[in-house]
Amino acid sequence: MTASPSAMASAGEQVSPVETAETTHTTSRTLTPIPETDPVTIFHPDADLKVIIPIPNGDPVACMVCTSSLACASPIWRAMLFCDAARARDAEPHVRQEQIQTMELSGDPEAVSLLFHIIHFNFSHVPKEPTLNQLFEIGKSACQYRCTHIVYPWAEQWLSRLSNFESQVDCYSHCHKALHIAWTFGELKLFRDTVDALIVSARIDANGKIVNISGHPLEDMLMPRDLLEIISKARASTVAKILDAIRAPVNVLSSGEQSQRESYCKVGKDVQACEVMMLGSLIPALTKAGLFPVPEPEKFTGSIANLKHNIDEAKTIPYIGKEWMPHMSHERCNLGFRESVMTCLKEMAVPLSASIMSWMSDQANTCGIKATEELEEWRRRSEESPHKYAEKPDLESDMGNQKDEVNGNVRIPSTQEHSEGGC
């Protein structure tokens, strides 16, 4: 008599996986989806307003904040809240009951969230040493929403790490960001250092626009509008002086005139032969760099930094005469190119308009930045002649308008200028 499969199983015999699969029947079930909710950062237990910060090509950031905190911190936020409240009051009663208190803000989510932490007294979330990019975004948002005063306790400490920014390797690549940081918080030394860096690193592109080392037009950057003209003029005048410093000795030595001129030979012996050797050895290097024949200033499109580099790389071959002696070496003889370039850079004049100085003075007070000697002197003169230094940038706008000033125009970051594309 043959045992049944169930009897075999009960007798302790092992059932193969194949047999189990063939004899086991399962009933399919429909899984109930778990509802997904957008993460919301709550900045206060009594938060009554939901703020949405859109992210390009990403999910928006949601924050729960206190309406009163936003209204007290920023006139821009206050105007937005009052405007929304007025529209809500005008709605039908049944619509008002269904409305959710929501406001949308533009800007970098991390920077805006930091401002929210500050106005809700969550100071443990405030970084002690924010990076350059973080400071740039904080400055953009604080300036956009006109609440730079709330960073007063931290601004000077934050900017102290940028005290030697001009000596950093990536200074030319990021000086436009440091410039806006200095402009926002009123740090005049950093502002001047970054303006100088922009002047030295700027060049003219194929479209005739002045651009930075990365090719971004300066006119699209976040800066006082009249500063663009200051940078363009300073670059043009400095380039002209440097090219004149190259052209002068080349023209003198090419003409062959020996009387009534300064000698470029430091030894005083075999002067003509020494100068001919210097000129002959420099011309190939200058030609390779596009500096011979010496171009007219308006046709030179490179940067001052690149011009200085090419001049530094141009080496002279010292003259060695038949009666050469170690103490009569011509190795120190030169045409004075490098010294002339350094003199031109040291004497580079960058006059700042009264509107810029007035803004920097006000922002230094607002953000708790110690005034430089130059700013203190400007304040003293402005008090003595208030009518002469009364021009100020106009910030009364929707953060997108640009208003003419007597000494130029000041460009205020708009809510659309959040991305890196405009900087």
Salt bridges, closest charged atoms under 4 A:
ASP84 OD1 - ARG87 NH2 2.29
GLU137 OE1 - LYS140 NZ 3.76
ASP170 OD2 - HIS174 NE2 3.86
ASP193 OD2 - LYS189 NZ 2.80
GLU219 OE2 - LYS209 NZ 3.00
GLU229 OE2 - LYS233 NZ 2.99
ASP244 OD1 - ARG247 NH1 2.68
GLU275 OE1 - ARG261 NH2 2.50
ASP312 OD2 - LYS308 NZ 2.89
GLU323 OE1 - LYS269 NZ 3.32
ASP362 OD2 - LYS392 NZ 3.65
GLU374 OE2 - ARG192 NH2 2.81
GLU377 OE2 - ARG380 NH2 2.38
GLU377 OE2 - ARG381 NH1 3.77
GLU384 OE2 - ARG380 NH1 2.60
ASP394 OD2 - LYS403 NZ 3.07
GLU396 OE2 - ARG146 NH2 3.61
GLU417 OE2 - ARG411 NH2 2.13
GLU420 OE2 - LYS177 NZ 3.83
